[in-house]
């Protein structure tokens, strides 16, 4: 194997505490006569951070968060032997044990492969060469059996061992390759990309929760999403497996038989513009993943297409809500006339982060970049003016109470009273008046009051 010294660094307190806990775990395993090495993403990202230190940021590379708050340990001890070394161990699937040490949780995995005492056979079975590096805390050396150090230097993402074998073992690695290439700014090695193309259809067998998990992780930043969408735009079979199609093989909401490549390229371009401009200094992470995914649909897609997409990916409640907020904005902006209450509901139905993202995403996708600032300014003014109405919508309050309105109108609860309550909210939002008495006066002067009170009987 190739061995190199880990570059020196001054870890922050959180990372230092984690390293201290990892050292105690590896020392305890060594004292039991076992091998113990730090493995995986932490080694990769520690090397990447040190390589970037002292160099100006490369605007072409996403500034992805590095996985330095998570340390995994590989050992030749079996799960039973690991359990015998520590007082607090939680058994997990696939030869993994969770060791609790000094308030830290560290995954300890038994070496895989034909030789359970050989880290080299384990490295060959890991997903990517850059994830198959080991770090020996005793010697302060990085150990490389598969060329991961070379690939980090060359910024290449390559499957470890046989590319086809790694993807057959776990097809979700196809999506992970897209995500890591995008987040690290690494090119996918030709043989790896070829295997991804050949085996894209196998993603259909992956539980959709794992598929969505990888897509959500692609949403960690504007730049990462842009890079991931560029890669997916060139992988039609993978797009087909991840995102739903109709009976004619078209993506939901797509037009003219388009397989969706244009939608992905448009999403990539919009996210790249957001990353370049900083969207008023704002980046967006995984909290807006549902809205990012919804933005892949053509803007004219009906609401059913958004709902079908959410159902297909089995989005969690918050992700689904974010996707439908994006749908609301698109339909609102496409309409010739807009009900002020639809605007209120749009601002109220998503978190501030989701609403901000939807507005910035829509602005970035406008045909003319010059149209973006006026669009964002218009919505900033509207949000300020409609603030009280939005707060009422979020809190489930009304500007005029239903009991009082029923008494004033002399009518029982029902659809006509509901229509009048809604009109009171519309009047308040339109005029900016929040006083119940004044809104009630204006309501009594409206055509809605006349129509509803005539029908109360």
Residue, then its C-alpha position, 0 to 999 in steps of 0.5 A: x500500500x501507499x502510505x503518506x503522512x496526514x498533513x498537520x492541522x489544528x482541529x476545532x473543539x468539536x472535531x478534536x473531541x471526536x478525534x479523542x473519542x476515536x483514539x480511545x476506541x482504536x486504542x481499546x481495540x489495539x489493546x485487545x489485539x485487533x487492528x483499528x483504522x479510521x476509514x471513509x469520508x472523514x479521511x477523504x475530507x480531511x485531505x481535501x480540506x488541507x489541500x484547499x487551505x491557503x488556496x483561493x476558492x475555486x468558483x467552479x467547485x461547489x463549497x460543499x460541507x465536509x464530513x468532518x463531524x462523523x468518524x467511522x472505524x474499520x477493524x478486524x474484530x467481529x461485532x461480538x468481539x467489538x461488544x466485548x471491548x466496550x461497555x456501551x455498544x449498539x448492534x447494527x446491521x451489516x457487521x456494524x457496531x455503534x460505540x458510544x464514547x465520551x458522548x460521541x457515536x462512532x460506527x465500528x465496522x468489521x473488515x469485509x472481503x475474503x480475508x477478514x483480517x486484511x484492510x486491503x480486501x475491505x478497501x476493494x469492496x468500498x464504493x469509491x477509491x476516495x472513500x477507501x482510504x484509511x488513517x492510522x492514528x498511531x502512526x499518523x499515516x494515510x494508507x491507500x490500497x486502491x489509488x484514492x490518494x491519486x484520485x484526490x490529487x486528480x479530482x477524479x471519482x472512481x469506483x473501487x475494484x470492479x466498477x460493474x461489481x460495485x454497482x450491482x452490489x448496491x445500485x444506489x451508488x449510481x446516484x451517490x456518484x452523481x452526488x459526490x461528483x457534484x459536491x466535491x467538484x470531481x470528474x467521474x472516471x470514464x469506466x465508472x460513468x460507463x458502468x453507471x449508464x449500463x446499470x441505470x435501470x437497476x435503480x428501479x430496485x432500490x427502495x425509493x426512500x434511499x433514492x430520495x435520500x441521495x437526491x436530497x443530499x444533492x440539494x446541500x447548496x445551489x452549486x452542488x444542485x447545479x452540478x448534479x443536474x448537469x450530470x443527470x441531464x446526460x443520464x436519460x435512463x437514470x432520470x427515467x428511474x428516479x423521476x416518474x413518467x407517464x404512459x407514453x414515457x414522458x416525464x410528468x408534465x413534460x411537453x412534446x415527447x421531451x424526455x426532460x433533459x431540457x428541464x434538468x439543464x434549465x434547473x442547472x442553469x438557474x441554480x448556477x446563476x443563484x450560486x454565482x450571484x449569491x442570491x443576495x448573499x443567500x445559499x440554500x441547503x437540504x431544507x428546500x429539497x422538495x422545492x428544488x425537485x418540484x422546479x424540475x417540472x416544466x413551469x406549465x405543469x398542472x398541480x397533479x404533476x407535482x402531487x404525482x412527483x411527491x407521491x412517487x418519491x414518497x416525500x416527507x410532509x415538509x418536503x411535499x409542502x415545499x414542492x407544492x409552494x413552488x407549484x403555487x408560485x409558478x401558477x400564480x406568476x402564470x395567471x393573468x389575474x391573481x387573488x390576493x389571498x392566493x398570494x397570502x397563502x403562498x407566503x404562509x404555506x412555506x417556511x421563510x427559507x422555502x418561500x425565499x428559495x422559490x422566489x430566488x429560483x423563479x427569478x433566476x429562471x426568468x428569460x432576462x437577468x434584468x427582470x430578476x431584481x424587479x421581481x424580487x423587489x415586488x415580492x419583498x414589498x408585498x410580503x411586508x405589506x401582507x405581513x399581518x394577513x400572512x401571520x393570521x393565516x399561519x396562526x389560523x386566526x381571522x380578522x373578523x371572528x366567525x361568531x360575530x359575523x354570524x350574529x351580524x349577518x343573522x345566519x348559521x355557520x355554512x358555506x355562505x358564512x365561509x364565503x363572507x369570512x374569506x371576503x373579510x380576509x380579502x378586504x383586510x389584505x387588499x386595504x391593509x386594514x386590520x381593525x375588525x369593526x372597520x373590516x366589517x363595515x367594508x364587508x357590509x358594503x360589498x357585493x359578497x355581503x349582499x349575495x350571501x345575506x340574500x341566500x341565508x334562508 
